[in-house]
């Protein structure tokens, strides 16, 4: 019976270690996901001025073409 109890304890310990590792990996994935979302927002925010400048440039070029 002593061997059986040790085996069960070892299995429980391994199960606990695997659960702890899974939780740690889930947290890493959550942090990576949050980081990607923040980067996506930053990229989108940076594109707004670029698009506005391109629209102004297009309008300027269009007005210059109409005068030539």
C-alpha positions as a printed Julia matrix, in Angstrom:
68×3 Matrix{Float64}:
  0.0    0.0     0.0
  2.87   2.36    0.68
  4.06   2.03   -2.93
  0.55   2.73   -4.18
  0.28   5.88   -2.03
  3.66   7.14   -3.25
  2.62   6.52   -6.84
 -0.61   8.45   -6.37
  1.28  11.31   -4.69
  3.8   11.39   -7.53
  1.02  11.47  -10.13
 -0.71  14.27   -8.21
  2.57  16.2    -8.03
  3.16  15.81  -11.77
 -0.41  16.91  -12.45
  0.06  20.0   -10.28
  3.33  20.86  -12.03
  1.67  20.55  -15.44
 -1.23  22.73  -14.32
  1.19  25.37  -13.0
  3.11  25.33  -16.29
 -0.13  25.65  -18.25
 -1.24  28.63  -16.17
  2.15  30.3   -16.63
  1.98  29.76  -20.41
 -1.57  31.09  -20.52
 -0.37  34.24  -18.75
  2.5   34.59  -21.23
  0.05  34.24  -24.11
 -2.27  36.84  -22.57
  0.6   39.28  -22.18
  1.74  38.67  -25.76
 -1.82  39.2   -26.99
 -2.12  42.46  -25.03
  1.22  43.6   -26.46
  0.06  42.84  -30.01
 -3.15  44.76  -29.46
 -1.22  47.78  -28.16
  1.13  47.64  -31.15
 -1.81  47.41  -33.55
 -3.39  50.49  -31.99
 -0.1   52.37  -32.23
  0.29  51.44  -35.89
 -3.25  52.51  -36.7
 -2.78  55.81  -34.85
  0.44  56.45  -36.76
 -1.3   55.84  -40.09
 -3.91  58.55  -39.56
 -1.53  61.51  -40.07
  0.01  59.74  -43.06
 -3.38  59.33  -44.72
 -4.31  62.94  -43.95
 -1.05  64.14  -45.49
 -1.57  61.99  -48.56
 -5.1   63.35  -48.97
 -3.77  66.92  -48.74
 -1.04  66.13  -51.25
 -3.58  64.56  -53.61
 -5.83  67.63  -53.3
 -2.86  69.93  -53.93
 -1.75  67.94  -56.98
 -5.3   67.87  -58.31
 -5.65  71.63  -57.94
 -2.3   72.16  -59.68
 -3.33  69.93  -62.57
 -6.54  71.88  -63.08
 -4.58  75.13  -63.45
 -2.2   73.78  -66.09
